[in-house]
Amino acid sequence: MKKFLVPAMLALLLFTAGCEKPPTEEPPAEPPAKPVQAKPDAKPETKPETKQPAPDAQVKPTENKPARNEKTEHALNVKVYYPDDSGMRLVEVEREILVDDSVNKYVAAVEALKEEPDEENLTKIFPTNARIRNVTVRDGLATVDFDGSILKGFVGGSTGEEFLIGSIVDTLTNFPEVKRVKFLVDGKEIETLSGHMDLSTPLERMTSLTE
């Protein structure tokens, strides 16, 4: 009996062991991926940057402002005096002069006498090469300062000197703020222009030449 029992138990044990599933083996872990190294000649991709305008570079609307150095020129009508062809009197005519910040109206008015008159029977008495250095007005007195060429350029006699001085005096005294006119040459007082008129003192309007 025992002889049959032992082999049977052995057979049962072997059968049971064969029916058990072997333990599940986990797949081996994959080795970690190696970092990809960039090639030496590869350049990193960069995105284009959008440049923002600097605060001071913002475009401002254009303003129509005059330039600081721009001269403000305007026209002015003045009355000037030319001698007539007969040498008897001074004739009043109107002229338009242009003045700005660098040229005062008194200089421009006297300079107008250097131009040939368009009117008939009138003549120019002002020497062409004579230059006016300045004309200043203060307390009713206009001071006309010529350069030295006026003494060399004027060749008229007593009548010519009287009409030249008279045309300047009457032209300047047409401005209401001018009552008298004094003459200088190169900034210095003179007694006469060509020896016929006394210019050592200021002259008032010469009405006798316009009547």
TORLUM-650481 format. One record per residue: residue number from 1; y, z, x of N, C-alpha, C in turn. Coordinates in pm, 1 decimal, always signed. Layout:
// residues N
NODE  pos       n.v       n.w       n.u      ca.v      ca.w      ca.u       c.v       c.w       c.u
NODE  NUM         Y         Z         X         Y         Z         X         Y         Z         X
...
// end
This chain:
// residues 211
NODE  pos       n.v       n.w       n.u      ca.v      ca.w      ca.u       c.v       c.w       c.u
NODE    1    -119.9      +0.0     +82.5      +0.0      +0.0      +0.0    +123.9      +0.0     +85.2
NODE    2    +123.9     +86.0    +181.1    +235.4     +96.2    +272.9    +251.3     -31.5    +351.4
NODE    3    +137.5    -101.8    +376.8    +148.5    -224.4    +455.1    +226.6    -329.1    +378.6
NODE    4    +213.3    -336.4    +249.4    +287.0    -433.8    +170.1    +428.7    -390.5    +144.7
NODE    5    +453.1    -256.9    +141.0    +585.8    -205.8    +107.3    +686.2    -231.3    +218.9
NODE    6    +647.1    -215.4    +336.0    +739.0    -230.9    +450.6    +785.5    -375.0    +464.4
NODE    7    +691.0    -470.4    +462.2    +739.7    -609.1    +473.8    +829.1    -648.7    +358.0
NODE    8    +801.9    -594.0    +239.9    +884.9    -630.8    +124.8   +1029.1    -580.4    +141.3
NODE    9   +1040.8    -462.0    +192.4   +1174.6    -404.8    +212.2   +1250.6    -482.8    +318.9
NODE   10   +1177.4    -523.5    +422.0   +1242.2    -602.7    +526.2   +1292.3    -735.7    +471.3
NODE   11   +1205.7    -793.5    +384.7   +1245.9    -921.9    +327.7   +1368.7    -907.1    +239.5
NODE   12   +1375.3    -792.0    +163.4   +1489.5    -768.0     +76.6   +1617.8    -750.1    +156.6
NODE   13   +1603.1    -679.8    +267.4   +1720.9    -656.8    +351.5   +1773.7    -789.3    +410.3
NODE   14   +1682.0    -871.6    +454.6   +1722.7    -999.7    +511.8   +1788.8   -1088.9    +408.2
NODE   15   +1736.6   -1087.6    +283.6   +1793.6   -1168.9    +177.1   +1935.2   -1123.9    +144.7
NODE   16   +1951.0    -987.8    +137.6   +2083.8    -933.4    +106.4   +2183.9    -969.6    +214.4
NODE   17   +2139.5    -959.3    +339.1   +2232.0    -993.0    +450.3   +2269.1   -1140.0    +448.5
NODE   18   +2175.7   -1226.1    +406.1   +2205.9   -1369.5    +402.4   +2301.4   -1406.4    +291.3
NODE   19   +2298.4   -1326.4    +184.3   +2389.8   -1359.1     +73.3   +2534.8   -1316.5     +99.1
NODE   20   +2558.2   -1224.2    +191.2   +2697.1   -1180.3    +218.5   +2775.3   -1289.4    +291.6
NODE   21   +2899.6   -1314.6    +246.7   +2986.7   -1415.8    +307.8   +3045.4   -1363.0    +436.5
NODE   22   +3044.8   -1445.1    +534.2   +3107.0   -1400.0    +660.4   +3257.8   -1381.4    +640.1
NODE   23   +3316.7   -1294.2    +710.8   +3462.9   -1270.1    +697.8   +3540.8   -1396.6    +727.8
NODE   24   +3643.5   -1422.6    +642.5   +3727.2   -1543.0    +657.5   +3810.4   -1531.8    +783.6
NODE   25   +3797.4   -1631.3    +864.9   +3875.8   -1631.1    +989.0   +4010.5   -1698.5    +964.2
NODE   26   +4120.2   -1631.0   +1003.4   +4256.4   -1687.0    +990.6   +4278.9   -1795.1   +1095.4
NODE   27   +4347.2   -1905.2   +1055.1   +4373.1   -2012.0   +1152.2   +4463.7   -1960.8   +1263.1
NODE   28   +4439.4   -2006.6   +1380.1   +4521.5   -1958.6   +1492.5   +4669.4   -1994.0   +1471.4
NODE   29   +4754.9   -1900.6   +1507.4   +4900.9   -1921.8   +1491.7   +4948.3   -2034.3   +1582.3
NODE   30   +5038.1   -2118.8   +1525.1   +5090.9   -2230.3   +1603.8   +5190.4   -2178.6   +1706.8
NODE   31   +5187.4   -2236.3   +1821.6   +5282.3   -2189.1   +1924.4   +5426.7   -2219.3   +1881.4
NODE   32   +5520.5   -2133.5   +1919.5   +5661.6   -2155.6   +1880.1   +5714.2   -2287.1   +1935.2
NODE   33   +5799.1   -2352.6   +1851.9   +5853.7   -2483.1   +1892.1   +5950.9   -2465.0   +2006.7
NODE   34   +5941.3   -2555.8   +2100.9   +6030.4   -2549.8   +2215.6   +6170.1   -2599.8   +2174.2
NODE   35   +6276.1   -2533.3   +2222.3   +6413.4   -2580.8   +2187.7   +6436.9   -2718.8   +2243.4
NODE   36   +6498.2   -2801.9   +2158.6   +6526.8   -2939.3   +2200.0   +6654.1   -2939.0   +2284.7
NODE   37   +6642.0   -2982.9   +2403.8   +6756.2   -2987.9   +2494.4   +6828.1   -3121.4   +2480.6
NODE   38   +6960.8   -3112.8   +2473.3   +7039.2   -3236.3   +2460.7   +7035.1   -3313.0   +2590.4
NODE   39   +7036.0   -3442.7   +2577.6   +7035.1   -3527.0   +2695.9   +7169.4   -3514.0   +2768.2
NODE   40   +7166.1   -3527.4   +2900.8   +7291.2   -3509.8   +2977.0   +7403.0   -3601.6   +2930.8
NODE   41   +7370.0   -3725.8   +2891.3   +7474.4   -3820.1   +2853.7   +7507.7   -3816.6   +2705.5
NODE   42   +7442.8   -3729.1   +2633.0   +7470.1   -3721.1   +2489.0   +7597.4   -3642.4   +2465.7
NODE   43   +7685.7   -3692.2   +2382.4   +7810.9   -3625.7   +2350.9   +7803.1   -3562.2   +2213.4
NODE   44   +7851.7   -3439.9   +2204.5   +7846.5   -3374.0   +2072.4   +7936.6   -3446.8   +1974.1
NODE   45   +7888.9   -3456.1   +1854.1   +7966.1   -3522.0   +1750.2   +8083.2   -3433.4   +1708.1
NODE   46   +8200.1   -3493.4   +1705.4   +8319.6   -3419.3   +1663.7   +8382.9   -3487.7   +1544.4
NODE   47   +8427.0   -3409.7   +1454.8   +8493.1   -3462.9   +1335.9   +8641.9   -3481.6   +1365.1
NODE   48   +8698.3   -3591.5   +1318.3   +8841.9   -3612.9   +1343.5   +8925.2   -3503.7   +1277.6
NODE   49   +9020.0   -3453.9   +1357.3   +9106.1   -3347.5   +1307.0   +9226.7   -3407.4   +1234.2
NODE   50   +9259.9   -3348.0   +1126.3   +9378.3   -3390.4   +1050.9   +9497.2   -3310.9   +1100.6
NODE   51   +9590.8   -3382.8   +1167.0   +9705.8   -3315.5   +1223.6   +9807.6   -3283.8   +1114.4
NODE   52   +9847.2   -3159.8   +1114.2   +9949.3   -3117.6   +1018.8  +10086.4   -3130.5   +1084.0
NODE   53  +10184.7   -3185.6   +1015.4  +10317.4   -3199.0   +1076.5  +10378.7   -3062.2   +1104.2
NODE   54  +10442.7   -3053.1   +1218.7  +10509.4   -2929.0   +1253.3  +10620.3   -2901.9   +1152.9
NODE   55  +10655.6   -2773.6   +1136.0  +10760.3   -2741.8   +1037.1  +10890.1   -2814.7   +1063.5
NODE   56  +10925.2   -2833.1   +1193.7  +11051.8   -2899.8   +1225.1  +11042.5   -3050.5   +1213.3
NODE   57  +10916.0   -3103.1   +1205.5  +10899.3   -3248.7   +1203.0  +10893.2   -3304.7   +1062.0
NODE   58  +10914.4   -3221.3    +964.0  +10908.1   -3269.2    +827.0  +11024.7   -3363.7    +801.2
NODE   59  +10997.0   -3471.0    +731.6  +11099.1   -3572.1    +704.9  +11195.4   -3518.9    +599.5
NODE   60  +11321.4   -3523.0    +634.9  +11424.8   -3476.6    +542.7  +11497.5   -3595.9    +482.9
NODE   61  +11542.6   -3583.2    +362.4  +11614.7   -3696.3    +301.3  +11741.4   -3727.8    +378.8
NODE   62  +11770.9   -3856.1    +389.7  +11888.0   -3900.6    +464.6  +12014.5   -3868.1    +386.8
NODE   63  +12108.1   -3805.4    +456.3  +12235.0   -3770.3    +392.9  +12343.1   -3861.7    +448.9
NODE   64  +12424.4   -3912.8    +360.7  +12531.9   -4002.7    +401.5  +12652.6   -3921.5    +446.8
NODE   65  +12640.2   -3867.0    +569.2  +12750.4   -3791.4    +625.5  +12816.4   -3873.2    +735.3
NODE   66  +12947.6   -3870.8    +745.4  +13012.7   -3946.8    +852.7  +12981.3   -3886.9    +988.4
NODE   67  +12967.6   -3972.5   +1088.5  +12943.3   -3924.7   +1223.1  +13061.4   -3842.9   +1270.0
NODE   68  +13026.9   -3745.6   +1357.9  +13134.5   -3658.1   +1402.7  +13242.1   -3732.9   +1479.3
NODE   69  +13197.6   -3832.9   +1560.9  +13291.1   -3906.9   +1642.2  +13350.3   -4028.3   +1570.6
NODE   70  +13315.5   -4044.9   +1445.0  +13365.6   -4160.9   +1372.2  +13512.5   -4141.1   +1337.9
NODE   71  +13596.4   -4242.9   +1368.7  +13738.4   -4234.9   +1341.7  +13767.7   -4272.9   +1197.0
NODE   72  +13856.5   -4195.5   +1138.0  +13897.1   -4223.0   +1000.7  +14022.6   -4308.8   +1003.9
NODE   73  +14006.5   -4438.7    +981.2  +14117.9   -4532.9    +988.5  +14167.4   -4565.6    +848.6
NODE   74  +14299.4   -4571.0    +833.9  +14354.7   -4606.2    +704.4  +14482.3   -4688.3    +724.1
NODE   75  +14516.3   -4764.1    +622.7  +14633.7   -4851.1    +628.1  +14755.4   -4777.2    +573.5
NODE   76  +14870.1   -4813.9    +628.9  +14995.8   -4752.2    +587.5  +15105.1   -4859.2    +590.1
NODE   77  +15183.2   -4867.3    +483.8  +15295.0   -4962.2    +477.9  +15421.5   -4894.0    +529.4
NODE   78  +15486.7   -4960.2    +625.3  +15609.9   -4906.3    +683.2  +15716.0   -5016.3    +683.7
NODE   79  +15841.5   -4975.1    +698.7  +15953.1   -5068.7    +708.9  +16002.1   -5071.1    +853.2
NODE   80  +16008.6   -5192.6    +907.9  +16056.0   -5210.4   +1044.6  +16174.4   -5306.9   +1042.6
NODE   81  +16245.9   -5314.6   +1156.5  +16370.9   -5390.8   +1159.8  +16370.6   -5490.6   +1275.9
NODE   82  +16400.3   -5618.0   +1240.5  +16413.5   -5725.8   +1339.0  +16556.6   -5778.4   +1336.1
NODE   83  +16608.8   -5822.4   +1449.9  +16740.1   -5888.9   +1448.1  +16729.2   -6028.0   +1384.4
NODE   84  +16835.2   -6072.2   +1323.2  +16836.3   -6210.4   +1272.5  +16870.3   -6306.6   +1387.2
NODE   85  +16851.8   -6433.5   +1361.1  +16873.4   -6533.0   +1466.0  +17017.2   -6537.8   +1515.4
NODE   86  +17109.3   -6503.0   +1429.4  +17250.6   -6509.2   +1467.4  +17295.5   -6389.6   +1551.1
NODE   87  +17209.1   -6285.8   +1557.2  +17247.6   -6167.0   +1633.0  +17357.5   -6087.7   +1566.6
NODE   88  +17361.9   -6090.4   +1435.2  +17467.5   -6021.9   +1361.5  +17421.3   -5888.9   +1300.9
NODE   89  +17294.5   -5881.9   +1263.9  +17249.0   -5759.0   +1197.5  +17098.2   -5744.8   +1208.8
NODE   90  +17047.8   -5627.8   +1172.0  +16904.5   -5600.7   +1165.6  +16857.2   -5621.2   +1022.0
NODE   91  +16740.4   -5681.3   +1006.7  +16685.5   -5710.7    +874.2  +16558.1   -5627.7    +854.8
NODE   92  +16551.4   -5564.9    +740.0  +16435.1   -5480.0    +708.3  +16320.8   -5564.6    +652.8
NODE   93  +16199.7   -5546.0    +707.0  +16078.7   -5611.1    +654.9  +15967.5   -5505.5    +647.2
NODE   94  +15870.0   -5536.4    +564.1  +15758.5   -5441.1    +546.9  +15637.4   -5487.9    +625.3
NODE   95  +15571.3   -5392.8    +689.3  +15452.2   -5421.5    +766.2  +15342.2   -5320.0    +730.7
NODE   96  +15217.2   -5366.6    +740.0  +15102.6   -5277.2    +721.0  +15048.0   -5240.5    +858.6
NODE   97  +15038.6   -5112.7    +886.3  +14985.2   -5066.2   +1013.8  +14856.7   -4987.9    +988.0
NODE   98  +14769.9   -4985.6   +1088.1  +14645.7   -4910.1   +1081.0  +14656.0   -4790.1   +1172.6
NODE   99  +14630.9   -4674.3   +1118.5  +14638.6   -4551.1   +1197.5  +14506.6   -4477.0   +1184.8
NODE  100  +14474.7   -4398.0   +1287.1  +14355.7   -4313.7   +1284.0  +14385.8   -4186.4   +1361.1
NODE  101  +14279.1   -4113.5   +1398.6  +14298.2   -3985.1   +1464.9  +14357.5   -3999.7   +1605.0
NODE  102  +14344.3   -4117.9   +1664.8  +14391.9   -4136.5   +1802.1  +14526.6   -4207.8   +1809.4
NODE  103  +14573.4   -4265.2   +1700.9  +14701.3   -4337.7   +1700.1  +14786.5   -4282.4   +1586.3
NODE  104  +14903.4   -4227.2   +1620.6  +14987.7   -4174.5   +1513.1  +15073.3   -4285.5   +1453.7
NODE  105  +15125.5   -4259.7   +1338.9  +15198.0   -4362.9   +1264.5  +15328.6   -4402.7   +1331.6
NODE  106  +15388.0   -4312.2   +1407.1  +15515.3   -4343.4   +1473.2  +15495.3   -4446.5   +1585.4
NODE  107  +15390.9   -4426.6   +1664.4  +15359.7   -4523.8   +1770.1  +15326.1   -4659.6   +1709.2
NODE  108  +15243.5   -4658.1   +1603.6  +15204.2   -4783.7   +1539.9  +15323.5   -4856.8   +1480.6
NODE  109  +15419.4   -4784.2   +1426.9  +15537.3   -4847.8   +1367.7  +15623.1   -4914.9   +1475.1
NODE  110  +15642.6   -4847.0   +1588.6  +15722.3   -4906.7   +1696.2  +15646.6   -5023.4   +1759.2
NODE  111  +15514.2   -5010.5   +1771.4  +15433.5   -5119.9   +1826.9  +15443.4   -5245.5   +1740.3
NODE  112  +15465.0   -5229.6   +1610.8  +15477.2   -5344.9   +1521.4  +15596.4   -5431.5   +1559.1
NODE  113  +15697.2   -5373.2   +1622.9  +15815.7   -5449.2   +1663.2  +15785.6   -5544.2   +1779.7
NODE  114  +15671.4   -5529.1   +1843.1  +15634.3   -5616.6   +1954.8  +15573.8   -5748.0   +1905.3
NODE  115  +15541.3   -5754.2   +1775.7  +15482.2   -5875.1   +1718.5  +15591.9   -5972.5   +1673.7
NODE  116  +15563.7   -6100.8   +1690.6  +15658.5   -6201.6   +1643.5  +15667.8   -6196.5   +1490.2
NODE  117  +15787.7   -6196.5   +1433.4  +15801.0   -6191.3   +1286.7  +15759.3   -6323.2   +1221.9
NODE  118  +15694.7   -6312.8   +1105.6  +15656.1   -6432.2   +1029.1  +15771.8   -6486.2    +946.4
NODE  119  +15868.6   -6402.3    +919.8  +15981.3   -6441.8    +835.2  +16074.7   -6538.4    +910.7
NODE  120  +16134.3   -6627.4    +835.6  +16230.4   -6721.5    +894.5  +16361.4   -6650.1    +928.5
NODE  121  +16429.6   -6704.3   +1028.7  +16560.9   -6655.7   +1071.0  +16556.9   -6516.1   +1132.3
NODE  122  +16437.6   -6468.2   +1169.2  +16425.5   -6339.5   +1239.2  +16366.9   -6363.7   +1377.6
NODE  123  +16400.6   -6275.1   +1471.3  +16353.4   -6291.2   +1608.1  +16306.2   -6158.0   +1664.9
NODE  124  +16220.4   -6167.6   +1764.4  +16170.8   -6046.3   +1829.9  +16262.0   -6013.1   +1947.1
NODE  125  +16300.1   -5885.7   +1958.1  +16386.2   -5840.1   +2066.2  +16310.0   -5749.2   +2163.3
NODE  126  +16192.7   -5701.5   +2120.5  +16116.0   -5605.3   +2198.6  +16049.2   -5676.0   +2317.2
NODE  127  +16064.6   -5626.6   +2442.7  +15996.8   -5688.6   +2557.5  +15845.5   -5684.2   +2541.5
NODE  128  +15780.1   -5796.2   +2569.0  +15635.5   -5804.7   +2547.8  +15558.8   -5709.2   +2637.4
NODE  129  +15603.1   -5691.7   +2760.7  +15527.7   -5609.1   +2855.4  +15563.1   -5461.0   +2847.1
NODE  130  +15656.7   -5423.6   +2761.5  +15695.2   -5282.9   +2749.9  +15582.7   -5203.7   +2682.2
NODE  131  +15552.4   -5088.2   +2738.7  +15444.7   -5005.2   +2683.2  +15500.6   -4870.3   +2638.6
NODE  132  +15459.0   -4827.8   +2521.5  +15502.1   -4698.6   +2467.4  +15397.6   -4593.6   +2505.4
NODE  133  +15438.1   -4495.3   +2579.9  +15345.3   -4389.5   +2621.6  +15315.2   -4294.1   +2506.3
NODE  134  +15417.7   -4260.8   +2429.1  +15395.3   -4168.5   +2317.5  +15522.2   -4159.2   +2232.3
NODE  135  +15502.2   -4116.5   +2109.0  +15614.2   -4084.2   +2020.4  +15579.0   -3951.4   +1953.8
NODE  136  +15661.4   -3852.1   +1975.5  +15639.3   -3721.4   +1915.2  +15755.9   -3687.2   +1823.1
NODE  137  +15726.5   -3611.6   +1719.4  +15829.2   -3571.5   +1623.0  +15824.6   -3420.5   +1608.4
NODE  138  +15940.4   -3358.6   +1624.6  +15949.1   -3212.8   +1609.8  +16089.2   -3175.8   +1563.8
NODE  139  +16094.9   -3098.4   +1456.8  +16223.2   -3050.1   +1401.5  +16320.1   -3164.8   +1375.9
NODE  140  +16269.8   -3274.8   +1320.1  +16354.3   -3387.4   +1284.3  +16388.3   -3479.9   +1399.0
NODE  141  +16343.8   -3448.1   +1521.8  +16374.5   -3530.0   +1639.4  +16250.2   -3607.6   +1683.2
NODE  142  +16261.9   -3740.6   +1685.9  +16154.6   -3825.7   +1738.3  +16186.1   -3859.9   +1883.1
NODE  143  +16090.7   -3835.7   +1972.2  +16108.7   -3865.2   +2114.2  +16018.2   -3981.4   +2151.6
NODE  144  +16081.5   -4092.6   +2192.3  +16008.2   -4214.0   +2230.8  +16001.1   -4217.8   +2382.9
NODE  145  +15877.9   -4219.7   +2433.9  +15857.4   -4219.1   +2578.6  +15799.0   -4353.9   +2621.6
NODE  146  +15880.0   -4434.4   +2693.0  +15835.2   -4563.5   +2747.4  +15780.9   -4543.7   +2888.4
NODE  147  +15700.4   -4640.7   +2934.4  +15668.8   -4642.6   +3076.1  +15776.3   -4723.4   +3149.4
NODE  148  +15770.7   -4724.0   +3281.3  +15876.9   -4784.1   +3361.3  +15896.4   -4931.8   +3341.7
NODE  149  +15799.2   -5001.0   +3281.0  +15811.4   -5146.3   +3264.0  +15925.0   -5183.5   +3170.3
NODE  150  +15970.4   -5091.9   +3084.6  +16079.1   -5124.0   +2992.4  +16208.1   -5153.4   +3068.8
NODE  151  +16227.7   -5089.1   +3184.6  +16349.1   -5108.9   +3262.5  +16347.8   -5243.7   +3334.1
NODE  152  +16226.6   -5291.3   +3367.0  +16216.3   -5418.8   +3437.4  +16203.6   -5536.4   +3339.9
NODE  153  +16143.4   -5510.4   +3223.1  +16115.4   -5620.1   +3130.7  +16231.5   -5659.3   +3042.4
NODE  154  +16327.3   -5568.3   +3024.6  +16438.5   -5600.2   +2935.4  +16550.6   -5667.8   +3015.2
NODE  155  +16589.8   -5786.8   +2970.8  +16692.3   -5863.5   +3043.8  +16810.8   -5897.5   +2953.0
NODE  156  +16817.6   -5837.6   +2834.7  +16925.8   -5868.6   +2742.1  +17057.1   -5805.5   +2784.6
NODE  157  +17163.2   -5856.4   +2724.6  +17296.0   -5800.6   +2751.4  +17324.6   -5683.6   +2658.8
NODE  158  +17454.0   -5662.8   +2635.3  +17495.0   -5549.0   +2553.1  +17445.0   -5562.6   +2409.2
NODE  159  +17452.3   -5684.7   +2353.6  +17404.6   -5705.5   +2216.3  +17253.5   -5687.3   +2207.7
NODE  160  +17181.3   -5740.5   +2305.3  +17036.6   -5726.2   +2304.8  +16992.6   -5582.0   +2316.3
NODE  161  +17060.9   -5504.0   +2401.4  +17027.4   -5362.4   +2416.1  +17055.6   -5286.7   +2287.1
NODE  162  +17167.1   -5318.7   +2225.1  +17202.4   -5250.3   +2099.5  +17101.8   -5280.3   +1989.7
NODE  163  +17057.6   -5405.7   +1980.5  +16961.6   -5440.4   +1875.0  +16821.2   -5385.2   +1905.2
NODE  164  +16783.7   -5380.4   +2031.5  +16653.8   -5321.3   +2065.4  +16651.1   -5173.2   +2030.4
NODE  165  +16752.2   -5100.0   +2076.5  +16757.0   -4956.3   +2047.1  +16772.6   -4933.9   +1896.3
NODE  166  +16857.1   -5016.0   +1832.1  +16879.4   -4999.9   +1688.5  +16754.3   -5026.5   +1606.8
NODE  167  +16674.6   -5126.0   +1646.6  +16552.5   -5155.9   +1570.3  +16453.4   -5039.4   +1578.0
NODE  168  +16446.4   -4973.5   +1693.1  +16354.7   -4858.7   +1706.9  +16407.6   -4738.7   +1629.2
NODE  169  +16537.1   -4710.6   +1643.8  +16595.7   -4594.4   +1575.8  +16585.4   -4608.9   +1424.1
NODE  170  +16621.1   -4725.7   +1371.4  +16617.6   -4743.5   +1225.6  +16474.3   -4747.9   +1172.2
NODE  171  +16380.9   -4798.4   +1251.2  +16240.3   -4797.6   +1207.6  +16187.5   -4654.9   +1197.6
NODE  172  +16215.8   -4571.5   +1297.1  +16164.8   -4434.2   +1296.4  +16237.2   -4346.0   +1195.2
NODE  173  +16368.3   -4366.0   +1176.2  +16440.2   -4282.7   +1078.9  +16410.0   -4323.5    +934.8
NODE  174  +16331.8   -4428.2    +916.3  +16283.5   -4458.0    +780.9  +16178.4   -4357.3    +736.5
NODE  175  +16115.8   -4287.2    +831.0  +16028.9   -4175.2    +795.1  +16118.3   -4057.9    +757.9
NODE  176  +16099.8   -3997.2    +641.3  +16192.4   -3892.7    +595.7  +16199.4   -3771.5    +687.9
NODE  177  +16096.7   -3747.7    +766.7  +16096.2   -3630.0    +854.8  +16171.2   -3653.5    +986.0
NODE  178  +16214.6   -3778.9   +1010.0  +16284.6   -3812.4   +1134.7  +16433.5   -3832.5   +1104.0
NODE  179  +16516.3   -3757.2   +1175.4  +16661.4   -3767.6   +1157.4  +16731.3   -3826.2   +1280.2
NODE  180  +16676.5   -3803.4   +1397.1  +16736.6   -3851.6   +1520.9  +16626.8   -3901.8   +1614.5
NODE  181  +16667.4   -3983.9   +1714.0  +16570.9   -4041.9   +1808.1  +16625.3   -4026.9   +1949.5
NODE  182  +16536.3   -3982.3   +2038.8  +16570.9   -3966.9   +2180.6  +16476.6   -4055.1   +2262.6
NODE  183  +16525.9   -4108.3   +2375.5  +16448.2   -4200.9   +2458.1  +16421.7   -4140.9   +2595.9
NODE  184  +16296.6   -4158.1   +2640.5  +16254.4   -4117.3   +2774.4  +16186.8   -4236.5   +2842.4
NODE  185  +16182.8   -4232.3   +2975.0  +16105.6   -4329.1   +3052.8  +16017.5   -4249.8   +3148.9
NODE  186  +15886.8   -4269.0   +3135.2  +15788.8   -4194.5   +3215.5  +15810.3   -4043.7   +3203.8
NODE  187  +15844.7   -4000.6   +3083.1  +15860.2   -3857.7   +3057.3  +15993.1   -3799.1   +3101.6
NODE  188  +16084.1   -3880.2   +3153.5  +16211.5   -3830.3   +3203.8  +16326.9   -3887.0   +3121.2
NODE  189  +16432.6   -3808.7   +3108.4  +16548.6   -3851.8   +3033.3  +16620.9   -3964.2   +3107.4
NODE  190  +16680.5   -4054.8   +3031.1  +16756.3   -4165.5   +3089.8  +16895.7   -4167.3   +3027.7
NODE  191  +16992.2   -4222.7   +3101.7  +17128.9   -4232.1   +3052.1  +17152.6   -4362.5   +2978.0
NODE  192  +17083.0   -4467.8   +3020.7  +17101.4   -4597.4   +2957.7  +16980.1   -4684.4   +2986.8
NODE  193  +16965.4   -4792.3   +2910.7  +16853.3   -4884.0   +2932.2  +16892.0   -4996.3   +3027.9
NODE  194  +17006.0   -5058.9   +3003.5  +17052.7   -5164.6   +3094.9  +17202.3   -5154.2   +3122.0
NODE  195  +17254.2   -5032.8   +3101.6  +17394.2   -5009.0   +3138.3  +17494.5   -5028.8   +3027.3
NODE  196  +17450.7   -5046.2   +2900.6  +17545.9   -5074.8   +2793.0  +17551.8   -4965.2   +2685.9
NODE  197  +17444.9   -4893.7   +2664.8  +17442.6   -4789.5   +2561.7  +17414.0   -4653.5   +2625.0
NODE  198  +17479.1   -4552.9   +2569.4  +17457.8   -4416.6   +2617.3  +17335.2   -4358.4   +2547.2
NODE  199  +17227.8   -4335.0   +2623.7  +17103.6   -4279.9   +2568.4  +17078.2   -4137.2   +2617.2
NODE  200  +17180.7   -4074.0   +2668.5  +17163.3   -3938.3   +2720.0  +17151.2   -3835.5   +2607.9
NODE  201  +17193.9   -3871.7   +2486.8  +17183.8   -3780.8   +2371.9  +17108.1   -3851.4   +2259.1
NODE  202  +17045.4   -3775.8   +2170.9  +16973.0   -3837.4   +2059.2  +17064.0   -3920.0   +1970.2
NODE  203  +17008.2   -4026.6   +1912.0  +17083.2   -4117.7   +1825.8  +17040.2   -4101.5   +1680.8
NODE  204  +17139.5   -4107.4   +1591.6  +17109.8   -4105.9   +1448.0  +17093.7   -4249.0   +1400.0
NODE  205  +17059.9   -4262.8   +1272.7  +17035.0   -4394.6   +1213.9  +17158.2   -4483.8   +1233.1
NODE  206  +17135.2   -4606.8   +1279.2  +17243.2   -4700.8   +1310.2  +17266.1   -4792.9   +1189.7
NODE  207  +17328.1   -4738.6   +1088.6  +17346.7   -4811.8    +962.9  +17440.4   -4931.5    +979.3
NODE  208  +17524.8   -4926.6   +1078.0  +17620.6   -5036.8   +1096.7  +17550.5   -5167.1   +1130.1
NODE  209  +17428.4   -5160.8   +1181.8  +17356.3   -5280.7   +1219.1  +17279.1   -5341.6   +1102.1
NODE  210  +17266.5   -5268.3    +993.3  +17190.0   -5318.7    +879.3  +17278.9   -5356.0    +760.8
NODE  211  +17407.6   -5331.5    +769.4  +17497.2   -5361.5    +658.0  +17534.1   -5509.8    +654.7
// end
